[in-house]
Amino acid sequence: MDEFILDKLQKENKKLASLGKRLIATFIDNIILSILLFVILHNTTDIKDIVSGLNEEQISQFISSLSMYFIVIKFIYLYLFFYLKFATLGNIITKTKIVSIDNFKSIDYKSSLYRALVFIICEITLFGILFLSVFFNSTNRHLADTMSKSVVINDD
């Protein structure tokens, strides 16, 4: 499959996004999402009031609920940007985009949904260990790319 994708990329005069660009895009997205979560929480609750009267177990539960909010917000963010822009804000800044391996055009809603879901699962599972698959194939695809039949390319 990798050779097929590489041949097709060459015929279409497209280039795979480097691992460095992909890592930077993911880092940017996580910063953006962290700021978004902070703004949402800051505008809806006063965290000092919440945690001041809690014991260690309750603080742990509060942090777990924050993690769940982050995951839900990230899933929505990923799905919407994959589907509507074919790239997250991190991808846009790094000038990369997500395309279908079939035609190197935008991915559809179903592929966007699979990609976002598998991306979140990979991130949660063993602290992202499933993303290591990018190092074991010549197209730098991880499980979310494979499941959604997509690839990340430079957006020239």
Sequence and secondary structure as in RCSB ss.txt:
>XXXX:A:sequence
MDEFILDKLQKENKKLASLGKRLIATFIDNIILSILLFVILHNTTDIKDIVSGLNEEQISQFISSLSMYFIVIKF
IYLYLFFYLKFATLGNIITKTKIVSIDNFKSIDYKSSLYRALVFIICEITLFGILFLSVFFNSTNRHLADTMSKS
VVINDD
>XXXX:A:secstr
 HHHHHHHHHHTT  B  HHHHHHHHHHHHHHHHHHHHHHHHHH  HHHHHHT  HHHHHHHHHHHHHHHHHHHH
HHHHHHHHHHSS HHHHHTTEEEEETTTSS   HHHHHHHHHHHHHHHHGGGGGGGGGGGGSTT   HHHHHTTE
EEEE  
